[in-house]
Amino acid sequence: MSIENVQSEAAASHDRRSSDRKKLIVDVRYEGGDGTGIANTRDIGVGGLYMTTSETLDIGTPVSMSLSIRGTTLRIDGVVVYADPGHGVGVRFKDVSDSDLELLTGEIGNI
């Protein structure tokens, strides 16, 4: 598969979100790929988020994240589904707990 096909599939996947995202900027501590880091969200939804980071995280990389919303720390696992090297990544959430999902849904509705 050529690099153009991979990039095209990544863009198409990014456009096929299963949920809407809203602009919300919060700090994200993450572990994935070869290291750990701190990033900021650019937007977030109940199904995933985009976080700004200069770290390279390839599509398909599992990511464990910790973020705080309304004073509650959420620990969410996900997988990178979109990568813009040097700028950020789109992450699809995996197995979000009911309580975290409820908090996300409430917060996104208030934005």
N, C-alpha and C positions, 0 to 999 in steps of 0.2 A: 504494500500500500504506500503511495507517495505521501510526502509531507503535506501537499496541498489537500489530499483527501482526508488526512487526519485533522487538519485545521478546519476544513469544511464541516466534517462530522462534529467536531467540538463546538463550532459556532451553531450548528443546527441543534445540538443537544442543549446548548445554553438558551436558545430561543424556545425550547419546548418545556419550559418549567411547568411543573404540576401545580404550582401555587404562585400567586402574585407576591411580589416583594415590595417593601416600602423603604424609603430612605431612613436609615437609622445608623448613627455612628456610635459604636461602642468598642472598647478595647477587647481584643481576642488573644488569649494565650493559646498557642497551638504546638502540637508535636506531630511531625509528619516528615516523610522523606528521610533525609539524613540529619535532621536536627529539630530544634525548637525555636520559637520566636514569639514576638508580640506584633500584632497587626491591628488594623482598624477595619470595622465593617464599613462598607459603602452603602449596602442595602441588605435587607434581611427579610425572609418570609418563613412560613412554617415548614417549608421544604428545603430551605438552604439559604446561603448567604454568599456575598462577594466580599472578599477581604483584600485590602491593599497590603502588599508585601513585596519587597525586592528579592526575596528568596525564590529559588526555582523549585516549584512543585509540579511534577509531571501529571498529566491526566491519568487518572486511575490510582493515584497515591492516596492511601488511607490517611485521614487526619483526625486527631483527637483535639477537641477545642474546649476552652473554658471561657465563658463570658458572663458578664453581670448585667442583668436587666432588673430595674426597680429594686435594687438591693439584694436580689437573689442570684446566686451563681449557678449557671447552667453548665453541665458537662455533657457535651454532645459529640458523637462520632460522626464522621462523614467521609466522603470520597471526592477528590478533585475531579470536576467534570468540564471545567474550562480553565485554560491557563493563558495568561498574557504576561510572559516572562519579563521580570523587572518592574511590573506594575501591580499584579494581583492575580487571584484565582477565584473561580466560582466553585463552591462546595455544596454538594447535595447531602443533606442529613440522612443518617441511617439510625433506625431503632430509637427514635426520640421517646422519652418517657411521657406518660400521660400528663404529669404535672408540668413538665417543661413545655409540652405542646400547648397546654392551657395558658401558661404564662406568655408564650410567644403569640398565640392567637389574640389574647387580650391586649398585649402591647402594640401589635401591628394594627389592630382596630382603632387604637387611640392616637395614631400618628396622623 
